[in-house]
Amino acid sequence: MPTSTSKLSENNAALAAALRREARTAGFDTIGITGPEAIPEAGGRLQQFLAMGRHGDMEWLVEKLDRRRHPNALWPGARSIIMLGLNYGPGEDPMMRLGQTGRGNISVYAERKDYHVVVKKRLKAVARWLLAQAGGELKVFVDTAPVMEKPLAQAASLGWQGKHSNLVSREFGSWLFLGSIFTTLILPPDEGEADHCGACRQCLDICPTQAFPAPYQLDARRCLSYLSIEHQGHIAPEFRRPMGNRIFGCDDCLAVCPWNKFAVTQNEATMAPRPALEMADLSALLKLDDDAFRRLFAGTPVKRLGRDRFLRNVLIAAGNSRDDHLSALVEPLLRDPSPLVRAMAVWALAQLRGGNAVADLATSHLDGEDDAAVRAEWSAVISGSAHS
């Protein structure tokens, strides 16, 4: 006799319960289930974001819009989506780091082993178990794939997208890495998580560059995480002071969220921050050549940035430190092969020594300089010294 609908439902519910246990055995801290039809409005919001140009240099969002806007556009065979979260809660308030101006502030998520590697390995372990138990087909995704993870995570009850557009969890605050398993199996979905932000707007008000035009809206072109990580070129003068000592990413809108009072510190050795990356001295970072950069940041998200853009950020932090002892390390970078580095070395040195002192160097360094942005930095120094 054919299996009844109620029996199938019971079997699927039992499978989902066992799946949740297996996910925690594999090292995930939270899990939820949703379907590809659960986020009908997300694609439209993304398209509007792109139409307004708020994605900046992130052209890959435009290029993969058709696949990103709906889960079934990425994989038509998907019937259920399993969302999994890995806690990376810090042991201290990241906002406390902003006062250490002589040290480089790397975003909490990036000062440890690359989460793409860690999450994908665990996703594959859960996927193998699911295949062995129930068959079907599946695919695993972590961040770099065109998956709208945050709306799906909300639909799967892992948390909700706060007014800063990031995921907030009642159990883990702001600190969850996300991964997903798409499967042809039909699993009972969770109800989804409601928005618990209420009248709070701390994440919006804390932003040093006013990157939120309105609640639940982000203009990435003004976001310090975007500028210090995704942006390929020179960073505009209006954003340099607000960067402070942030050399890779920004945690302000995450760290200030009141829901972090329930967050749990991540104590797992695999995900522990690397001591060498926790608030490293700017004096050491300014000395990095390409080989040293690759060695220091091997296996971390920072390595993908590349030495030149990283030094661009470090030089901004050095200029903001107002520590003249760093000027001896900045001056040699005026002749660095990278125009990104040369331009920010000009700016940093002017902050450390003053425009008049740096303007005297302009003639020798402008001779043969063919990068317009570097020449513009020198012109700004010369002009500023003339009017000081």
C-alpha positions in Angstrom: 0.0 0.0 0.0 1.2 3.6 -0.7 2.6 5.5 2.2 0.0 8.0 3.6 0.6 11.7 3.6 0.5 11.8 7.4 3.2 9.1 7.5 5.4 11.0 5.1 4.9 14.1 7.3 5.9 12.1 10.4 9.0 10.8 8.6 10.0 14.2 7.4 9.6 15.7 10.9 11.7 12.9 12.4 14.4 13.5 9.7 14.4 17.3 10.4 14.8 16.6 14.2 17.7 14.3 13.5 19.2 16.8 11.1 19.2 19.4 13.8 21.0 17.1 16.2 23.6 16.2 13.5 24.2 19.9 12.7 25.1 20.6 16.3 27.4 17.5 16.3 29.1 18.9 13.3 29.8 22.2 15.2 27.0 24.5 14.2 25.3 26.6 16.9 21.9 27.1 15.2 19.9 25.6 12.4 16.6 26.3 10.6 14.7 25.2 7.6 12.9 27.2 5.0 11.8 26.9 1.3 12.9 28.7 -1.8 9.5 30.5 -2.0 9.9 32.1 1.4 11.6 35.3 0.4 9.5 36.7 -2.5 10.4 40.4 -1.9 14.1 40.0 -1.4 14.9 40.0 -5.1 13.1 43.2 -5.7 14.8 44.9 -2.8 18.2 43.9 -4.2 17.3 45.1 -7.7 16.3 48.5 -6.2 19.6 48.6 -4.2 21.6 48.1 -7.5 19.5 50.5 -9.5 20.4 53.2 -7.0 24.1 52.5 -7.4 24.5 51.7 -3.7 26.6 48.7 -4.4 29.7 50.7 -5.4 32.4 48.6 -7.0 30.6 45.3 -6.3 29.7 44.6 -9.9 29.5 40.9 -9.2 26.2 41.7 -7.6 24.9 43.0 -10.9 26.4 40.2 -12.9 24.8 37.5 -10.8 21.5 39.3 -10.1 19.4 36.8 -12.1 20.7 33.9 -10.1 20.8 35.7 -6.7 17.3 37.2 -6.7 15.5 33.8 -6.2 16.9 30.5 -4.8 15.3 28.5 -7.6 17.1 30.7 -10.2 20.3 29.4 -8.7 19.1 25.8 -8.6 15.6 24.9 -9.9 15.7 21.6 -8.1 15.8 23.0 -4.6 12.7 22.2 -2.5 14.0 22.9 1.0 16.8 25.2 2.2 18.7 24.4 5.4 20.3 27.5 7.0 23.0 27.0 9.5 24.8 29.4 11.8 28.2 29.3 13.5 28.8 31.7 16.4 31.9 33.8 16.4 31.0 36.1 19.4 34.0 38.1 20.6 35.3 38.0 24.1 35.3 41.8 24.4 33.3 44.8 23.1 34.9 45.7 19.7 34.1 49.3 20.4 36.8 49.4 23.0 39.4 48.9 20.3 38.7 52.3 18.6 40.7 54.1 21.3 43.9 52.2 20.6 45.0 54.5 17.9 48.5 53.1 17.5 47.2 49.7 16.6 45.3 48.3 13.6 41.7 47.3 14.2 40.6 44.3 12.1 37.0 43.3 12.1 36.2 40.5 14.6 35.3 38.0 11.9 38.6 38.4 10.0 41.2 38.0 12.7 40.8 34.2 12.6 40.8 31.3 10.2 38.7 32.1 7.1 35.1 31.2 7.9 34.5 30.1 4.3 36.8 27.2 4.9 35.4 26.3 8.4 31.8 26.6 7.5 32.0 24.7 4.2 33.8 21.8 5.8 31.0 21.5 8.4 28.3 21.9 5.8 29.8 19.1 3.8 29.8 16.9 6.9 26.1 17.6 7.5 25.3 17.1 3.8 27.0 13.7 3.7 24.9 12.6 6.7 21.7 13.8 5.1 22.5 12.0 1.8 23.2 8.8 3.7 20.0 9.1 5.7 17.5 10.2 3.1 19.1 10.4 -0.4 18.0 13.1 -2.8 20.3 15.8 -4.2 21.8 18.7 -2.5 24.2 21.6 -2.9 26.2 23.6 -0.2 26.9 27.3 -0.3 28.9 29.7 1.8 28.8 33.5 1.2 30.6 33.7 -2.1 27.8 31.9 -4.0 24.8 34.1 -5.2 22.6 33.2 -2.2 20.6 35.8 -0.3 21.6 34.3 3.0 20.3 36.9 5.4 16.7 36.9 4.2 16.8 33.1 4.1 18.2 33.0 7.6 15.3 35.1 8.8 12.8 32.9 7.0 14.5 29.9 8.7 14.2 31.5 12.2 17.9 32.0 12.8 17.3 35.7 13.4 16.1 38.8 11.6 17.6 41.5 9.5 18.0 44.6 11.7 17.8 48.2 10.7 21.5 47.9 9.6 20.5 45.1 7.2 22.6 42.5 9.1 21.3 39.5 10.8 20.5 39.8 14.5 19.9 36.7 16.7 18.2 36.7 20.1 20.6 34.0 21.2 23.9 35.1 19.5 23.4 38.8 18.9 25.3 40.0 15.8 27.8 37.3 15.6 26.8 34.5 13.3 28.5 33.0 10.2 26.0 31.6 7.8 25.9 28.7 5.4 23.2 26.9 3.5 22.3 23.5 2.1 19.9 23.4 -0.8 18.2 20.0 -1.1 15.5 18.3 -3.3 14.1 16.8 -0.1 10.9 18.3 1.3 11.5 19.2 4.9 9.1 20.9 7.4 9.9 24.6 7.4 10.3 26.8 10.4 7.9 29.8 10.8 10.5 32.5 10.4 11.7 35.1 12.9 9.9 38.4 13.6 11.7 41.8 13.7 12.6 42.7 17.3 14.3 46.0 16.7 11.4 48.1 17.9 12.1 51.8 18.2 15.9 51.2 18.7 18.2 52.9 16.1 21.6 52.6 17.8 23.1 50.8 14.8 22.1 53.7 12.5 23.2 56.5 14.8 26.6 54.9 15.6 27.7 54.8 11.9 30.7 57.2 11.5 29.9 57.9 7.9 26.1 57.9 7.9 25.9 54.9 5.6 22.2 54.2 6.3 19.9 56.5 4.3 17.0 55.1 6.2 16.3 52.1 8.5 16.9 48.8 6.7 18.7 50.6 3.9 22.5 50.6 3.3 24.6 52.8 0.9 27.7 50.6 0.7 29.6 53.5 -0.9 29.7 55.2 2.5 30.2 52.0 4.6 33.7 51.6 6.1 33.5 47.8 5.7 32.9 48.2 2.0 35.5 51.0 1.6 38.3 49.1 3.5 37.5 45.7 1.9 35.6 45.8 -1.4 36.6 49.2 -2.7 39.4 48.8 -5.3 40.6 52.4 -5.6 41.7 55.4 -3.5 39.5 56.2 -0.5 38.0 59.7 -0.7 39.2 62.3 1.9 35.8 62.6 3.6 36.0 59.0 4.8 39.6 58.9 6.0 39.2 60.5 9.4 36.1 58.4 10.2 38.1 55.3 9.5 40.2 55.9 12.6 42.3 52.8 13.2 40.0 50.5 11.2 42.2 48.6 8.7 39.9 45.9 7.7 36.2 46.2 8.1 34.1 47.9 10.7 32.1 46.4 13.6 30.4 49.5 15.0 26.8 48.8 13.9 27.1 45.2 14.9 28.8 45.8 18.3 26.4 48.5 19.5 23.3 46.3 19.1 21.5 45.8 22.5 20.8 42.2 21.6 24.5 41.4 22.1 23.9 41.3 25.8 22.6 37.7 25.1 25.6 36.8 22.9 27.8 33.9 23.7 31.6 34.2 23.4 33.1 31.8 20.9 35.6 29.6 22.8 36.3 26.9 20.2 40.0 26.6 19.4 39.3 26.2 15.6 37.7 29.7 15.5 40.0 31.4 18.0 41.4 34.8 17.0 45.1 34.7 16.0 47.1 36.7 18.6 49.3 38.2 15.9 46.2 39.8 14.3 44.6 41.2 17.4 45.3 44.9 17.4 48.8 44.6 15.8 51.1 47.6 16.1 50.8 49.9 13.1 54.6 50.2 13.1 54.9 46.5 12.3 52.2 46.6 9.6 53.7 49.5 7.8 56.8 47.4 7.1 55.0 44.6 5.3 56.1 43.7 1.8 54.0 41.3 -0.3 55.7 38.1 1.0 55.4 39.2 4.7 51.8 40.2 4.1 50.9 36.8 2.7 52.6 34.9 5.5 51.0 37.0 8.2 47.5 36.7 6.8 47.6 33.2 5.3 44.3 31.4 5.8 42.4 34.5 6.9 39.9 36.7 5.0 42.4 39.6 5.1 44.7 37.8 2.6 42.2 38.3 -0.2 42.6 42.1 0.1 46.1 42.1 -1.1 49.1 43.9 0.4 48.6 47.2 -1.5 45.0 47.8 -0.5 45.8 46.7 3.0 48.7 49.2 3.2 46.3 51.9 1.9 44.2 51.2 5.0 47.1 51.0 7.4 48.4 54.3 6.2 45.1 56.0 6.9 45.2 54.6 10.4 48.8 55.8 10.8 47.7 59.3 9.7 44.8 59.2 12.1 47.1 58.1 15.0 48.9 61.5 15.0 52.0 59.5 16.3 54.9 61.3 14.6 57.1 58.3 15.4 55.4 56.5 12.6 56.5 59.1 10.0 59.9 57.5 9.6 58.1 54.3 8.4 55.6 56.2 6.2 58.1 58.3 4.3 59.8 55.3 2.4 56.3 54.4 1.2 56.2 57.6 -0.8 58.1 55.7 -3.5 56.2 52.4 -3.2 55.4 50.7 -6.5 51.7 50.9 -5.8 49.9 54.2 -6.4 47.4 53.3 -3.8 50.2 53.1 -1.2 52.0 56.2 -2.5 48.8 58.4 -2.4 48.0 57.4 1.2 51.6 57.8 2.2 51.4 61.4 1.1 48.2 62.0 3.1 49.4 60.1 6.2 52.7 62.0 6.3 51.0 65.3 6.0 48.8 64.3 9.1 51.9 63.3 11.0 54.3 66.0 10.2 52.1 68.8 9.0 51.6 70.1 5.5 54.4 72.6 5.5 57.0 70.0 6.3 55.7 67.5 3.7 55.3 70.1 1.0 59.1 70.5 0.9 59.3 66.9 -0.4 56.8 67.4 -3.2 59.3 68.4 -6.0 61.4 65.3 -5.7 58.5 63.0 -5.5 56.3 64.6 -8.2 59.1 64.3 -10.7 58.1 61.3 -12.9 54.8 60.6 -10.9 52.3 59.5 -13.5 49.3 58.6 -11.3 46.7 61.3 -11.2 45.5 60.4 -7.7 49.0 60.6 -6.2 49.6 63.9 -7.9 46.3 65.2 -6.5 47.4 64.2 -2.9 50.6 66.2 -3.4 48.6 69.2 -4.8 46.4 69.1 -1.8 49.4 69.1 0.5 51.0 72.0 -1.3 47.7 74.0 -1.5 47.1 73.4 2.2 50.5 74.5 3.2 50.2 77.6 1.2 47.0 78.6 3.1 48.1 77.5 6.5 
